[in-house]
């Protein structure tokens, strides 16, 4: 298939803007930043209910509900290992903020006394290990900058193992003690690296970043002294010439400003906006961690009824991310920007209401005339005017996907006038853009061209069958072939199969049903058919998600959605494509000799 799929009613995909799903209210301690380049996230289940509710008091409002947006989470920022990757807002939590889903010691909600860090000038005396199952890290004096950097990486990996429960059977207090020990060692190593006379500027900057991260961890575990030092260190480094250190420091300060907002500080909202402007005042590419911080700031401002300021942050998100080259990042930005804001009486809502009218009015096999009065009320001109109203404000990728889905749905229900008007907008306003919006529009336009071009073409693929038995289209000459495109990953792609088999049963000498399977290599397709008790001879066209064209056959047919059925006549030519899921009896009757 092409690089994305429209659902059955694809035009409704914009509704995912109102969900957050994976955009949980992060609080300030949701991601354990472990080291100068590695970020490890603990699961929400690792936090106690009490901690989660204190850290996320607004979790019950509609903006925090999970939903379809979860299916859009395709950016795996949590597994980044780049040495220059930005940290998460985890670094920004002072001890006043209760732990949320990612706190390292989720079972120990109470704050502990300040951790006493060893003198950095002396070798570190190893604390007693809480369990023999944990490898012991040792920090030695006299190490070179490269050895200290290696140690920071080892500390990251060790904490990642602890957070992800790879440390064996540990009680919560033992886990907390071990994490405190590793963080303390890491801080000392980071300070040595930042002050090492032989360290390069990059190594010194990584040392400063390690100090920030260590202080963040300690603060999140209730170390009041570390929390105080964290803000001071961040202020010192917020204008650093090193981009990564500068961004780390600014993210810390933004998180602290959000916490001040939660504690009712009068100027906190304006300080958040000022720090965000400072963070984004760069020509360098900003990453997903920054996007998540912007979303967190917007949500906090909304929660405490700073509507105007929240709208400013929303505009910043769309301005900086909606034109991202990566479609998934652009989609994530659109979801984050829209969450928490009402969609009622917006131009897009009104456009969707029009869409529902012409979908409802469309004729079906059981009612060939449809609702003519309702159909006439939604003219192509009225639809185009509503689209133009939506586009009076800058579009995001979800808006473009809505238009792509609506155009496809218009094709499916026979509203070629509305489909043509929508494709015209995609061509005119988006096809030349060199960003995610342009990619999405070009995909839809190319798919439409391919659907038009395949009609009238012979189709005799040189492909194996799903069960290894010989399968050739020439064996079905003289019959109308109904070919559903399907994948075991999308079982609903075979929802149309009963109708196709009914048509075949009624016309056994004139109709055959032959599938086109699109699963990726290594899928047990035959096993799937056997488990589902399905009898469906099928060609096997393997998909490659990493390729420019994911599936050659689907690309040729312009298939961007499942359900999708190709109708091939008795001479072996493609004569009709259907992606409505409706009864195809009348279409087949026209083709039977």
N, C-alpha and C positions, 0 to 999 in steps of 0.2 A: 504494500500500500504506500501512499504518499506519507509525508512526514507527520501528519496528524489526521485524526478521524473526527467526523461530525457524528454526534449521537443521533438516535432516531429522530428526535425533535431537536435538532442541533441549535436552532435559533434561541432556545431557552438557556443556552450555556452561560449567557451573561449573568443569570441569576446567582451564579456561584460567587459574585462579588459580595453578596450579603453574608457569606459564610467565612469563617476564619480557619476552621479545621486545624491545620498544622500551625496556623498563626496564633498559637496560644499566647495568653498574656504572660510574657516571660518573667515578669517581676524584674529583679535585678540580679538574681543569682540563679540563672537557669542553665547556663552552660559553663562547665568547668574549663577555663582556659588553661591548658597545661603546656606551658613552654612557649618559646618564641616562634612557634610556627604550627603547633599541633593543637587542634581543638577537639575536645571530647565531650560529648553530650550524654548526660544520663537520662534515663527514661522517666516519664512522669510518675510511673508507679513507685519510684524510689523515694518520693516525698510522702511524708505522713499527711493525712487529710487536714490536720490542724495547721501544719506549716503551709500547705498549699492554699488554704483559705485565707490565712493572714497575709501571704505574699501576693495574693490575687483577689482582692476584695470584690472586684467587679466580674468575677468569673461567671456569674450566673446571668449577666445581661446578654441580650441576643447577639451582640457582636462577638462574644467569645464562644459561641456554640460551634461544635464541629459539624462538618457537613460535606457536601460534594467537593468543596475545595481541596479536601485532603487528597483527592485523586490527582491534584495538580502539583503536588509537591515533587518536583523532579530535579531539583537542584540539591545536590548532596553537599551542602557547605559544611556539614558537620564532620566530614571525613577529610577535609583539606589538610594537606601536610606541607604546604608551601611555607618557606621560612619567612616570607613577608606577609602572610595572611593576617588580616585584622582579627582582633579578638572579639568575643561577643560582649554584650553588656554585662556579662557576669562579673567583669572586673570592677563594676561600678557600685557594688552594694556595700554600704556601711553597716555596722552591726545593728543599727536601729531597724533595718529591714529584715523581716522574717524570711526564712528560706522558702524557696518555691521548688519546682519540680527537679531542679538539677543540683541541689545542694549536696555537697560531698558527704555530709554526715546527716542524712535525712532522718535517722532515728534518734538523733540527739538534738532536740529543739532548743535546749537552754544554752545560753552563752557560757563560754568558759573564760577563765582568767587569761590574761595576755600571754602569748607564747613567748618565752624567753629565748631569743636567738643567740647562738654562740658567737663569741668574738670572731669576726671574720679574719683576724690576723693569725689565728691559731687553728691547728687541725681540729676537725669536728669529732667530738667523742660520740660514738654511735649509741643511740638510745636502745634499750632492750627491745628486741623484736616481739611484737604481740603474738606472732604465730610463726611457726617454723615453715609454714607454707609459702611465705613471702620472701622473694629474693632480697638480699640486703644491699642497699646502695652505700658506697663509701666515697666520701669527699676528702681528698688529700691536699695538703698544702704544697705549694711549689708547682702547681699544674700550669701548663701553657694555655693560651686562649683557646686553641683548638680542643684541648682536653676538657676545658670548662664548658665549651659549647656541647661537646659530646655528652657531658654529664647532664646538662639541661635537657638534652634529648632523651637520655635514659630516665630522668625524673618524669618527663612527660609520659613516656611509655609506661612507667610503673604506676603513675596515677591513673592513666587510662585503664590499665588492667584492674585496678582497685574499683574504679567507678563502674566499670562494666562487669563487675563480679567475676573476674577471672582469678581472684586471689584465694579461692578455696573457701572453706567454711569459716567465716569470721563473724564474731558478734559485733554489733554496731559500735560499741566503745572501742574495741580493738581496731576496727576500720578507721575510726576517727583519729585514734592515736597514731596510727601508721601514716595517715595522710598528713597530719600535722608535722610528723617527723620529716617526711619527704619534702613538704613545702618549705620547712625551715631550712633544710639543706639546700634546696634550690635557690632560696633567697640569698644565702651566703655565697653560693657559686656565682649567681648573677651579679652580686656586688663586686666580687673579685674580678669578674670579666669586665665590668664597666670601668674599673679602675686600673686594669692591668696595663703596665707601661708598654708592653709589646702588642697590645690589641690594636687592630685596625679600627677605623671609624665605624665600620659596619658591625664588627664584633662588640665594640663598646655600646653601640645602640642596642644590639641584641641583649646585652647585659642589662641595660636600663629597662628594656621591655620585660625581661625576666623578673626584675624587681617589682615592676607594676603588677605582673601576673601573680607573683607570690603574695604580695600585699592584698590583692583582691581575694585570693583564696583564704588567707588568714582572716580578713575582715568578714567574709561570708560565714566563717565558722565562729564568729563572736569575739574576735580579738579587737577590742576597742582601740588600742594603741595603733594597730596596723591600719585600721580604718582612718584614723587621723593622719597617719603618714601617707596613706594612699592619695588623699586629696592634695597634700603638699607636693608629693613627687609628680603627680599628674600636672599640676600647675607649672612646675618647673620645666616640664618637657613638652607642653602644649604647642610651643612654637619651634620645636626642634627642626633642624634641617633634614633629619632623617624622616622620610614620609611615613614609614611604618610606626616609628616611635611617636611621631606627632599624632597620627590617627589613633593609636592606642590611648594616648593621654586624653585626647578630646572625647573619645568614647567613654572613658572613665568619668570625665567631668559631666557629660550629658547624663549618664546614669545617676550620678549624685544629685544633679539638678532635678531629675524626675523624682528622686526620693524626697527632695526638699518640697516639691509640689505636693506630694502625698502627705507631708507633714504640715501643710498650710502656709509655707513661707510665701510672703506677698509677691516678691519679684521672681519667683521660680519660673513662671511661664515665659516671661521675657528672656530670662537667662537661657532657657532651653532653646528658644528660637535663635538667640545670638550664637550659641555654641553650635547649633546645626548649620547655620550660615558659615561659620568658621570651618567646620568639618568639610563642607561641600565646596569651599572656595579653593578649588584645586583643579588643574587640568588633567590630573591623573584619574584613571578609571577607579570608581568606587565599587566596592564588592557587596556581596549579599549580606554580610554581617552588618554593614552600614545601613542597608535597606531595612533590616530587622530592627535596628535601633530607631530609625525614623518611624517605623510602624509602632514601636513601643511608646515613643514620645507622643505620637498622635493619639494613641489609645488613652494614655494617661491624661492628656489635655481634655479629651472628650469626657472621660470619666468624671473629671472635676469641673466640667461645664465651662471650659475655655473654648467655646465653639469657634470663634474667629481664629484663634491661634492654631487650633487643630486643622482648620481648613488651609491655613498657610503651610503647615507641614504636609498635608495631603498634596498641595500643589507642588511642593518641593519634590516629593516622591515621583509624581508623574513627570515633572520637568526633567528629572535626572535619570529616570529608569525606564519610562514607557517607550523610549526609542532605543532600548538596548538591542544589540545584535542578537543576543540569545533570546529566542521566543519565550523560553520558560522563565527567564528572569523578568522579562517584560510582563508576562502573565502574572507572576508572583507580585510584582509591583502594583499592578492594577488591582489585584485582590486586596493587598494591604491598604492601598490608598482608599478604596471604597468601603472597607469594613467599618461598621459603626455609624455610617451616614445613611439616612433614609433615602430609599429609591422612589418613594411615592411622588407622583406628579412630576417626574423628570421627563425630559424629551425621550430618553431611551425607554422608559416605562410606557409612554404613550405610543411609541413605535411598536413595542411588543404587543400592545392591545390591538393595534391594527393587524399585526401578524396573526393573532389569534382569530380575528374576524375572518380573514380570507382562508385560513386553514379550516375553520369550522364550516365555511360556506362551500368548500371544495366538493365536487361530485365524487361519489364512491360507486363501487360496482352495484350496491344495493339501491342506490339513488343517483342515477346518471345525471339528473338535472341539478342536484345539489340545491343549496339555498341561493337562488338567483338574486333575490333582493339584497341579501347580505353581501354577496359577491360584488354586485354593482356598486355598493357603498364604498368599497375599497378599490379605487381605481389606481392604475400605475402612477398617475400624476399625484394623487394624494399620498401614496406611499413614498414617492420620491421627495415630495415636500417635507414629509416627516423625517426622512433620512437626512435631508439637508439641515433640518433643525437640530438633529443630534450632533451634526458635525460643525455647528457653530462654535462649539468648544473643542479643544484638542482631543483627538481620539486616542484611546489606549488599545492594547492588543485585544482585550476582551470585546471591545466595541467592533473591531474589525472581524473577529471571529463570529460575533453575532450576525453581522451582515453576510458573511460567508455561509453560515448555517441557514439564514433566512433565504438566501438565493437558492441553495440546494433544496430546501423544503418547498419553495415555490415551484421548482422544476418537478418535484415529486408529486405535487397535487395539481399540476397542469396549469399553473399561473405563469406561463412563459413571459407575459408582459411585466410582471413584478420581478421575475428572475432577471430579465434583460436590463431593467432599470437598475437593479442592485449591482449586477456585474459591471455596468457602466460606471457606477460610483467607485467600485473597487479598482477598475482600470484607470480612471481619471485621477483619483485622489491618493491612491496608495501604491500602485504597481511599480512606480519608479523610486520608491523610498528604499534606502539601503539599510534598513533596520528590520526588527522583528515584524513590524506591521506590514512592511513590503513583502517579506517572505511569506507571511500568511496569505496576503492577497494574491500573490503570484501563484501560490500553490492552488488556490481555488480556481483561478482563471485558467491555469494550465489543465487542471482536471476537467473543467468544462469543455475545453478545446478537445481533449482526448475522448471524452464521451461522444462528442459530435463526430469526431473523425473515425471512430471505430464502427459506427453504423454503416452497414453495407460491405464490411470487410469479411473475408473468409477467416475462419478461426479453426486451426488444426494444430494445437500445441504439441511440441515434441517434449513431453514431460512424463515422468513415471507416475504410477498410481500410488495411492496411499497404502495399499496392501501388497504391492509388488506384482500384481497380476497385469497382463497386457490390457491397455486401455487406449483406444484410438477413436477420434471423432468420426473417422470414415466408417466405423462400424455402426454409426447411428444415421447414416445418410438415409433420407426419406422420412425421417422423424423430426419433429420439432423438439429441440433439446432445451430444457430449462436448467440453467446452471447457476445455483446459488454459490456465492463466494462466502467462505466460512473459515472460522478458526476455533480451535478448542479453547483458546484463551478467552473467546467471546461466545459462549454457548448460545446466547440470544441471536447470534447470526444465523442459527438454524431454526429460528422460530417460524420461518416461512415454509419449512420443509413439509409439514402436514398438508398444507394447501397444494403444494407442488405435487405431492404423491397422490392426492385425491384426483387432481387433473390427469395424472398419468393413469391411474386406475380406471378412470372413465374413458380413457382413450389409449388403451394398451398398444394398439398397432400404430399409433400416430405420434405418441409423446414419450420422451425419455427424460429422466432426471439424472444429471451427472454433475457432481460438485467440483469446485475449485478450492482446494485447501491452501491456506496462506500462512500456516504456522511456521515458526522459526525452526532452524535445523535442530535436530535432537529431540523434537517433540514426538511422543508416542501417539501418533495420530490414529493408527489402527486400534491401539488399545482404548483410546477414547471412544471410538465408534462401538467397540465391543462392550465397553462398560455402559454406554448409553443405549445399547441394544438398537443401534441405528444401521439400516442397510442403505448405503449411499456410495456407489462407485464414484471415486473422486480423483482428479489429477492432483499432484503434489507440487505446488510452486512455493519453494522455501523463501521466507522473508529474512532479510538481513537488516536489523534496526540501525546498524552502523553505516550502511551504504547511503549514497545520495538518493538513489531510488530504492526504497525499502523492498518493493516487490515489483518485478518487471511486468507481470500479467496485470496486476491491479493498476499499475501506472498506465498501461496501454488502454485499459477500459475506463480510466478516470474514476476509479472506485476510491472514494474517501470516506465511506461509511459502510457499516454492516448493520442492517440488511442490505444486500445487493444481489440482484438476479439478472443474468444476461439471458435473453431469449435468442436462440440460434435456429434458423429455419431449416427446412428439409434439404436445402442445398449447401448448408454449412456456413451461411452468412449471418453475422450479427444483425438482428433487425430491431431489437428493443432492449432497453435497460430500465430496470425498475428498482427503486430504493424506497418505495412507500410502504412495503409490507402488505399491500392490499391483494385481494383475490385477482389472480391472473387468468381466470377462465376465459373472459371475453377476449383478451389479447391473444390467447392461444387459439381460440376458435377462428380468429381471422387468418391464422397461419396454416391451419390444417388443410390439406388438399381435399 
